[in-house]
Amino acid sequence: MKLSGTYTVPIDRERTYELLQDPNVLARAMPGCDHLALVGPDEYEMRMKMIISSIQGLFSGKVRIADRTPPDGFRLIVEGSGKVGFMKGDGLLRCTSLYTSTEVHYEGDVQVGGMIAGVGQRLIDTTSRFLIKKFFERLTAEAAGQMKQAAD
């Protein structure tokens, strides 16, 4: 399944790129994430709870960052599995300046298997888009919180 879209973050491109590289920020921004830890150069161990329709489960896996071109973008490679199935993804994120904001364009491929694949591609697509939207909303809130702390 292919995913693509854009989201505008109301901070400059360099800061957006930095936030997208910070594992603490990412752990707080990713819906369902309860663990994200560095295990090697540009590689993280991850645990997250996933709910799609009536199927839910805990996934464990790895996230790897590749092809970094600061502050323009990078590639994310994700693999996870749990009792309800598996997920593999490979995506490219590109950051473009828009005055004082940043447009983040994402595109990639996701493969799912097991029970989660049984809910259907349309439901998986809808859930994926919802999770991506929530991620960027939380990333924006994180940036606003850091800016407020710096101003105090």
Secondary structure, 3 states (H helix, E strand, C coil): CEEEEEEEECCCHHHHHHHHHCHHHHHHHCCCEEEEEEEECCEEEEEEEEEECCEEEEEEEEEEEEEEECCCEEEEEEEEEECCEEEEEEEEEEEEEECCEEEEEEEEEEEEEHHHHHHCHHHHHHHHHHHHHHHHHHHHHHHHHHHHHHHC
